[in-house]
């Protein structure tokens, strides 16, 4: 299982590790966060951002910062749900 280090926008280093099908772990500050993007994550994201399927198709060309953060947050929530763990961070955290 390979771990991939990368530098975040804030200058903080993160590690990304793939642990099972469609679930990855991002490690930062000594804490592990599970992230997953599947159909349920896309459903939650589209519902929370009032997006139709045709709107979702355009996201690759034009996505706002708020939508980007929302998509990442949904991925974390979904990763923790699949691992049967509680995820307490808000989108502002």
C-alpha positions as CSV (number, residue, x, y, z in Angstrom):
1,X,0.0,0.0,0.0
2,X,1.7,3.2,-1.2
3,X,1.6,6.5,0.7
4,X,1.7,9.6,-1.4
5,X,2.8,12.9,0.3
6,X,1.6,16.2,-1.1
7,X,1.7,19.8,-0.1
8,X,-1.7,21.5,0.6
9,X,-2.6,25.0,-0.2
10,X,-1.9,26.2,3.3
11,X,1.7,24.8,3.1
12,X,0.9,21.9,5.3
13,X,1.9,18.4,4.2
14,X,-0.6,15.6,3.8
15,X,-0.2,11.9,3.2
16,X,-2.7,10.0,1.0
17,X,-3.0,6.3,1.3
18,X,-5.5,4.0,-0.5
19,X,-6.9,1.4,2.0
20,X,-9.7,-0.3,0.2
21,X,-11.9,0.0,-2.8
22,X,-12.8,3.6,-3.3
23,X,-11.7,4.7,0.3
24,X,-8.5,6.6,0.9
25,X,-6.9,8.0,4.1
26,X,-5.6,11.5,4.2
27,X,-3.2,12.1,7.2
28,X,-2.5,15.5,8.5
29,X,-1.4,16.7,11.9
30,X,-1.1,13.1,13.1
31,X,-4.8,12.5,12.4
32,X,-6.3,10.2,9.8
33,X,-9.4,11.2,7.7
34,X,-11.2,8.8,5.5
35,X,-12.4,10.0,2.1
36,X,-14.7,8.4,-0.5
37,X,-16.4,9.6,-3.6
38,X,-19.1,7.3,-4.8
39,X,-22.7,7.7,-6.0
40,X,-24.0,8.6,-2.6
41,X,-21.4,11.3,-2.2
42,X,-22.4,12.7,-5.6
43,X,-26.1,12.5,-4.5
44,X,-25.4,14.4,-1.3
45,X,-23.2,17.0,-3.1
46,X,-25.9,17.7,-5.7
47,X,-28.7,17.9,-3.2
48,X,-26.7,20.2,-0.8
49,X,-25.7,22.5,-3.7
50,X,-29.0,22.4,-5.6
51,X,-27.4,20.9,-8.7
52,X,-29.1,19.0,-11.5
53,X,-27.3,16.3,-13.5
54,X,-26.7,18.8,-16.3
55,X,-25.2,21.2,-13.7
56,X,-22.9,18.4,-12.4
57,X,-21.7,17.8,-16.0
58,X,-20.4,21.4,-16.1
59,X,-18.4,21.2,-12.9
60,X,-15.3,20.1,-14.6
61,X,-15.3,23.5,-16.5
62,X,-16.6,25.8,-13.8
63,X,-16.7,25.1,-10.1
64,X,-16.7,27.7,-7.3
65,X,-14.5,27.5,-4.2
66,X,-17.6,26.9,-2.0
67,X,-18.6,23.9,-4.3
68,X,-15.1,22.6,-4.1
69,X,-15.0,22.7,-0.3
70,X,-18.5,21.2,-0.2
71,X,-17.4,18.3,-2.5
72,X,-14.4,17.6,-0.3
73,X,-16.5,17.8,2.9
74,X,-19.0,15.3,1.5
75,X,-16.2,13.0,0.5
76,X,-14.9,13.0,4.1
77,X,-18.4,12.4,5.5
78,X,-19.0,9.6,3.2
79,X,-15.5,8.0,3.9
80,X,-16.2,8.0,7.6
81,X,-19.8,6.7,7.1
82,X,-18.4,3.7,5.1
83,X,-15.8,3.0,7.8
84,X,-18.6,3.3,10.4
85,X,-16.9,6.2,12.1
86,X,-18.3,9.5,13.3
87,X,-17.1,12.6,11.4
88,X,-17.6,15.8,13.5
89,X,-15.8,18.5,11.4
90,X,-17.9,21.1,9.7
91,X,-17.1,22.5,6.2
92,X,-15.6,25.6,8.0
93,X,-13.2,23.3,10.0
